[in-house]
Amino acid sequence: MSIIFYHSEGQEKAALESRRVEADSSGKTIRTEIVPFSNFFLAEDYHQKFYLQGEPVLFNEYKAIYPEISQLIRSTAAARINGYLGNNGSFESLKDTIDSLGLSQAGNEKLLQIGSRL
């Protein structure tokens, strides 16, 4: 189930308009809820960096860098890799940023191997 949380009237209007445009273009009912933000709760640890956890070579490198799960959750580099592994981003973008992600040479090679399928 999808949901959009908004913080302001402007965000609410934008979300409603986006939902309407998508419904009109697809001819389908869009059931995404649009509600005001109230509280934020982190998902359970096993949901964090879901795609990254599915690649043990890469995940183990980040576990060594960030031994506390709270550190891993806050890691921008881990978030980027998780995004690439979830098919968000291009292979060109990955190649441009790979040296800033803190992986070993083996980790970089593994990520490039996976990323070449993007």
C-alpha positions as CSV (number, residue, x, y, z in Angstrom):
1,M,0.0,0.0,0.0
2,S,1.4,3.4,-0.8
3,I,1.0,6.7,1.1
4,I,2.2,10.2,0.7
5,F,2.7,12.3,3.8
6,Y,2.7,16.1,3.5
7,H,4.0,18.9,5.7
8,S,2.3,21.9,4.2
9,E,-0.7,22.9,2.2
10,G,1.5,23.3,-0.9
11,Q,2.7,19.7,-0.6
12,E,-0.8,18.4,-0.2
13,K,-2.0,20.3,-3.3
14,A,1.0,19.0,-5.3
15,A,0.4,15.4,-4.2
16,L,-3.3,15.6,-5.0
17,E,-2.6,17.1,-8.4
18,S,0.1,14.4,-9.1
19,R,-2.4,11.6,-8.2
20,R,-5.1,13.2,-10.4
21,V,-2.7,13.5,-13.4
22,E,-1.5,9.9,-13.0
23,A,-5.1,8.7,-12.7
24,D,-6.2,10.7,-15.8
25,S,-3.2,9.4,-17.9
26,S,-3.5,5.8,-16.9
27,G,-7.3,5.6,-16.7
28,K,-7.0,3.8,-13.4
29,T,-8.0,4.6,-9.9
30,I,-5.0,5.6,-7.9
31,R,-5.4,4.5,-4.3
32,T,-2.4,6.2,-2.8
33,E,-3.4,7.9,0.5
34,I,-2.4,11.5,1.0
35,V,-2.3,12.4,4.7
36,P,-0.6,14.9,6.9
37,F,2.7,13.9,8.5
38,S,2.4,13.2,12.2
39,N,5.2,10.9,13.4
40,F,8.1,9.0,11.9
41,F,9.2,5.6,13.0
42,L,12.2,3.7,11.6
43,A,11.5,0.3,10.2
44,E,12.9,-2.7,12.0
45,D,16.6,-3.4,11.5
46,Y,16.0,-6.3,9.1
47,H,14.3,-3.9,6.7
48,Q,17.1,-1.3,6.7
49,K,19.2,-1.1,3.6
50,F,17.1,-4.0,2.2
51,Y,18.9,-4.4,-1.1
52,L,22.3,-3.9,0.4
53,Q,21.6,-6.7,2.8
54,G,21.0,-9.0,-0.1
55,E,24.6,-8.6,-1.3
56,P,26.7,-10.2,1.5
57,V,30.1,-9.0,0.1
58,L,29.0,-5.4,0.1
59,F,26.9,-5.6,3.2
60,N,29.7,-7.1,5.2
61,E,32.1,-4.3,4.2
62,Y,29.6,-1.7,5.4
63,K,29.0,-3.7,8.7
64,A,32.8,-3.5,9.2
65,I,32.7,0.3,8.6
66,Y,29.5,0.8,10.6
67,P,29.3,-1.8,13.4
68,E,26.2,-0.2,14.9
69,I,23.1,-0.5,12.8
70,S,22.2,3.1,13.7
71,Q,25.4,4.2,11.9
72,L,24.6,2.1,8.9
73,I,21.1,3.5,8.7
74,R,22.5,7.1,8.6
75,S,25.2,6.3,6.1
76,T,24.8,8.3,2.9
77,A,27.2,5.9,1.0
78,A,25.2,2.8,2.2
79,A,22.0,4.6,1.1
80,R,23.4,5.3,-2.3
81,I,24.5,1.7,-2.8
82,N,21.1,0.4,-1.6
83,G,19.5,2.7,-4.2
84,Y,21.7,1.4,-7.0
85,L,21.0,-2.2,-6.0
86,G,17.3,-1.4,-6.1
87,N,17.7,-0.2,-9.7
88,N,17.6,3.5,-9.0
89,G,20.3,5.3,-10.8
90,S,22.3,4.7,-13.9
91,F,25.5,2.7,-14.5
92,E,27.2,6.0,-15.6
93,S,26.2,7.6,-12.3
94,L,27.5,4.7,-10.3
95,K,30.8,4.8,-12.1
96,D,31.0,8.6,-11.4
97,T,30.5,8.1,-7.6
98,I,32.0,4.7,-6.9
99,D,35.3,6.0,-5.5
100,S,33.4,8.0,-2.9
101,L,31.5,5.1,-1.4
102,G,34.2,3.7,0.8
103,L,34.4,0.2,-0.6
104,S,37.5,-2.0,-1.0
105,Q,38.7,-2.8,-4.5
106,A,36.9,-6.1,-4.3
107,G,33.7,-4.3,-3.2
108,N,34.0,-1.8,-6.1
109,E,34.4,-4.6,-8.5
110,K,31.4,-6.5,-7.2
111,L,29.3,-3.3,-7.3
112,L,30.4,-2.5,-10.8
113,Q,29.5,-6.1,-11.8
114,I,26.1,-5.7,-10.4
115,G,25.7,-2.2,-11.7
116,S,26.5,-3.1,-15.3
117,R,23.0,-4.6,-15.4
118,L,21.4,-1.3,-14.6
